[in-house]
Every structure is written in C-alpha cells, then in structure tokens.
C-alpha cells in the first residue's frame, strides 16, 4: 500500500496539545454560561424584586387605606355588660389595639422619619413569610398588636424586595416610629439596638425581650432585619417603647407632615 493510500484511509490522531486546548475551551464555555446565569440571578434579586415589590407595596397600601373607608362590621346585638356581675365593679375600657388579622392581611401603615425615603406609609401585614415581606413589613404573629402591653414586633428586608430597611444603621435612640391603624396613631420612641444577633436569637420578640416567662408591663416595639445588608447570616434589632397614642380623626402626630 502506498503512502498516499495510507494517508487517505485514516486520519492521524490529534496532537495531545489540541485535546487539552479543546477541553480548556469547553470548560471556559461552561464557566461563562454559569457566570451569565449568576449575573442574571443577581439582577433578579437586587433589581427586579425591587421593581415587583415596589408595585406590590403601592397596591397593598392603597388596599389598606381603601378598607379603612369601608363601614365597620355591624356589632353583635347581644348585650355587652358594663360591670362585673360578681363584684359590681366597672369593666375595663376596650383597648384601642386592632384585633389580629388573618395571615397575610395588611392592617397598618408604618412611618419612620429617619427612613422616610423607604418607610413612609409602608404596609404592615400579618406574618413574616417571604411572600408577606415582599409586600412591605411583616408582623410576627405570635407577638402583640400595636398598643398592647407586651412586644409588637415587625420585620422587613434590608436588601431586595424594595429594601425598606436599607438604611437601618441610620436609626438612633430617640427616633420616633409611627404606626397608623384604622382608628389610632401609635407613636413609639426607639431606645436601643443590637446589630450582632443571630437568626436563632428569637428572644428579641418575646413579650419582655430576653426575659422569658416575665409578665410584661410596658408596650414595646421591636424591629428586625438581616445583617450584613447583602446577606442573612446575622440579625439587627431595634427596640422602642410606646410614648403616645391619638385617634386618626385628630391631626397627625408631631413629626409627621405627610400621611396617607
């Protein structure tokens, strides 16, 4: 067989260098694809969730305000006693705290002048699941409602989902936090914070934070968020105490010049 016939019948094997080059090129394409997917994921988390949540927050705020203009449910026709039949003493007045709503329902608006670029009429919903926090702030359902003795605890995102608590580090002791319900303004004054908590520090939302089993005597506020800003390995909490209340039919409390 001639040399020409041998060359025509079978191709010589590729040099080892070509094989290595092909493998490197293939790995490079895989890494580029993964990089593009990672970039798209970051864009979704850091930008698109903000767009979606901004729309959801606006819609939720409008729904809460609209519901406040609807007639209240007709009260029961059953007679309500005004004194104790056993002792003859006057019954305590009804609390102005709202009744706990169903899970996911918006029931209040949050105003924080120090964070007014993001927290000005921010809806507060019952619950703290991801879908709830995508619409504003969430209320830890096992904690008290605003105005009740104990701990009214809420959470919100610091990054993504319109990042309501993005500027959480700017808060200072003495800052006011305003919670508006259908009937009442609740004004809390911040007292202290702890930026070095872990996700397992659930004591922060106890009726008396850090003192399980203790009967509460104060009307407290707890606000929590994740730390660092673009992570969730830690938690940051601010605490406050109720300093005043007023009916929503009266002028807005001092410190607010623009309300829903």
SULMOZI-V672738 format. One record per residue. N is the residue number from 1. SS is DSSP state (@ for helix, = for strand, . for the rest). PHI is phi in whole degrees, 0 to 359 (* if undefined). PSI is psi as a letter, one per 20 degrees, with the letter a starting at -180 (999 if undefined). Layout:
BEGIN
((N & SS & PHI & PSI) (N & SS & PHI & PSI))
END
This chain:
BEGIN
((1 & . & * & p) (2 & . & 283 & r) (3 & @ & 298 & h) (4 & @ & 295 & g) (5 & @ & 294 & h) (6 & @ & 297 & g) (7 & @ & 294 & h) (8 & @ & 284 & h) (9 & @ & 280 & h) (10 & . & 207 & q) (11 & . & 276 & q) (12 & . & 291 & q) (13 & . & 298 & q) (14 & . & 293 & q) (15 & . & 299 & q) (16 & @ & 307 & h) (17 & @ & 297 & h) (18 & @ & 295 & h) (19 & @ & 296 & g) (20 & @ & 297 & g) (21 & @ & 298 & h) (22 & @ & 295 & g) (23 & @ & 296 & g) (24 & @ & 296 & g) (25 & @ & 297 & g) (26 & @ & 295 & g) (27 & @ & 296 & h) (28 & @ & 298 & g) (29 & @ & 294 & h) (30 & @ & 297 & g) (31 & @ & 295 & h) (32 & @ & 296 & g) (33 & @ & 296 & g) (34 & @ & 297 & h) (35 & @ & 296 & g) (36 & @ & 295 & g) (37 & @ & 297 & g) (38 & @ & 296 & g) (39 & @ & 297 & g) (40 & @ & 297 & h) (41 & @ & 295 & g) (42 & @ & 295 & g) (43 & @ & 299 & g) (44 & @ & 296 & g) (45 & @ & 292 & g) (46 & @ & 268 & i) (47 & @ & 235 & g) (48 & @ & 293 & h) (49 & @ & 297 & h) (50 & @ & 294 & g) (51 & @ & 296 & g) (52 & @ & 297 & g) (53 & @ & 290 & h) (54 & @ & 301 & g) (55 & @ & 293 & g) (56 & @ & 293 & h) (57 & @ & 295 & g) (58 & @ & 298 & g) (59 & @ & 296 & g) (60 & @ & 293 & g) (61 & @ & 301 & g) (62 & @ & 298 & h) (63 & @ & 293 & g) (64 & @ & 297 & g) (65 & @ & 297 & g) (66 & @ & 299 & g) (67 & @ & 295 & h) (68 & @ & 290 & i) (69 & . & 268 & i) (70 & . & 278 & q) (71 & . & 299 & q) (72 & . & 292 & q) (73 & . & 303 & q) (74 & . & 295 & p) (75 & . & 293 & q) (76 & . & 297 & q) (77 & . & 279 & i) (78 & . & 293 & p) (79 & . & 296 & p) (80 & . & 256 & o) (81 & . & 294 & q) (82 & . & 255 & i) (83 & = & 211 & r) (84 & . & 280 & p) (85 & . & 293 & h) (86 & . & 276 & h) (87 & . & 246 & i) (88 & . & 77 & j) (89 & . & 275 & q) (90 & = & 292 & q) (91 & . & 288 & q) (92 & . & 294 & q) (93 & . & 295 & q) (94 & . & 293 & q) (95 & . & 286 & q) (96 & . & 271 & j) (97 & . & 289 & p) (98 & . & 291 & q) (99 & . & 289 & q) (100 & . & 300 & p) (101 & . & 277 & r) (102 & . & 289 & q) (103 & . & 300 & p) (104 & . & 88 & i) (105 & . & 278 & p) (106 & = & 279 & p) (107 & = & 224 & i) (108 & = & 205 & r) (109 & = & 238 & q) (110 & = & 247 & p) (111 & = & 232 & p) (112 & . & 228 & o) (113 & @ & 307 & h) (114 & @ & 295 & h) (115 & @ & 243 & k) (116 & . & 297 & h) (117 & . & 293 & h) (118 & . & 238 & h) (119 & . & 245 & m) (120 & = & 217 & n) (121 & = & 81 & k) (122 & = & 287 & p) (123 & = & 295 & q) (124 & = & 247 & p) (125 & = & 247 & q) (126 & = & 282 & p) (127 & . & 111 & r) (128 & . & 227 & k) (129 & . & 288 & r) (130 & @ & 300 & g) (131 & @ & 292 & h) (132 & @ & 288 & g) (133 & @ & 292 & i) (134 & . & 287 & i) (135 & . & 246 & j) (136 & . & 140 & b) (137 & = & 269 & q) (138 & = & 237 & q) (139 & = & 263 & p) (140 & . & 296 & o) (141 & . & 295 & i) (142 & . & 275 & i) (143 & . & 259 & r) (144 & . & 290 & r) (145 & . & 277 & r) (146 & . & 303 & p) (147 & . & 91 & i) (148 & . & 274 & q) (149 & . & 291 & p) (150 & = & 127 & b) (151 & = & 234 & o) (152 & = & 270 & o) (153 & = & 243 & p) (154 & = & 226 & r) (155 & = & 221 & q) (156 & . & 202 & r) (157 & . & 288 & q) (158 & . & 259 & h) (159 & . & 219 & q) (160 & . & 65 & r) (161 & . & 52 & l) (162 & . & 70 & j) (163 & . & 37 & m) (164 & . & 302 & h) (165 & . & 260 & k) (166 & . & 304 & h) (167 & . & 258 & k) (168 & @ & 309 & h) (169 & @ & 297 & i) (170 & @ & 283 & i) (171 & . & 297 & q) (172 & . & 224 & q) (173 & . & 302 & p) (174 & . & 101 & i) (175 & . & 296 & q) (176 & = & 262 & q) (177 & = & 234 & p) (178 & = & 248 & p) (179 & = & 242 & p) (180 & = & 252 & p) (181 & . & 251 & a) (182 & . & 301 & h) (183 & . & 248 & i) (184 & = & 217 & q) (185 & = & 265 & p) (186 & = & 246 & p) (187 & = & 249 & o) (188 & = & 252 & q) (189 & = & 248 & p) (190 & = & 290 & q) (191 & = & 242 & g) (192 & = & 199 & r) (193 & = & 219 & r) (194 & = & 214 & o) (195 & = & 270 & j) (196 & = & 241 & l) (197 & = & 264 & r) (198 & = & 245 & r) (199 & . & 300 & i) (200 & . & 272 & i) (201 & . & 279 & m) (202 & @ & 286 & i) (203 & @ & 297 & i) (204 & @ & 295 & h) (205 & @ & 253 & j) (206 & . & 291 & q) (207 & . & 307 & h) (208 & . & 238 & n) (209 & . & 308 & p) (210 & . & 84 & j) (211 & . & 228 & m) (212 & . & 299 & q) (213 & . & 84 & i) (214 & . & 279 & p) (215 & . & 286 & p) (216 & . & 288 & q) (217 & . & 236 & i) (218 & . & 251 & r) (219 & = & 255 & o) (220 & = & 256 & r) (221 & = & 236 & p) (222 & = & 234 & p) (223 & = & 239 & p) (224 & = & 233 & q) (225 & = & 204 & r) (226 & = & 276 & q) (227 & = & 212 & q) (228 & . & 294 & r) (229 & . & 302 & g) (230 & . & 258 & k) (231 & . & 209 & r) (232 & . & 219 & k) (233 & . & 282 & h) (234 & = & 230 & r) (235 & = & 228 & q) (236 & = & 234 & p) (237 & = & 232 & q) (238 & = & 242 & p) (239 & = & 243 & q) (240 & = & 213 & r) (241 & = & 230 & q) (242 & = & 296 & p) (243 & = & 250 & h) (244 & = & 194 & r) (245 & = & 222 & q) (246 & = & 203 & q) (247 & = & 289 & q) (248 & . & 291 & i) (249 & . & 286 & i) (250 & . & 272 & r) (251 & . & 304 & q) (252 & . & 301 & q) (253 & . & 300 & q) (254 & . & 303 & p) (255 & . & 103 & i) (256 & . & 245 & p) (257 & . & 239 & i) (258 & . & 212 & o) (259 & . & 237 & r) (260 & . & 289 & 999))
END
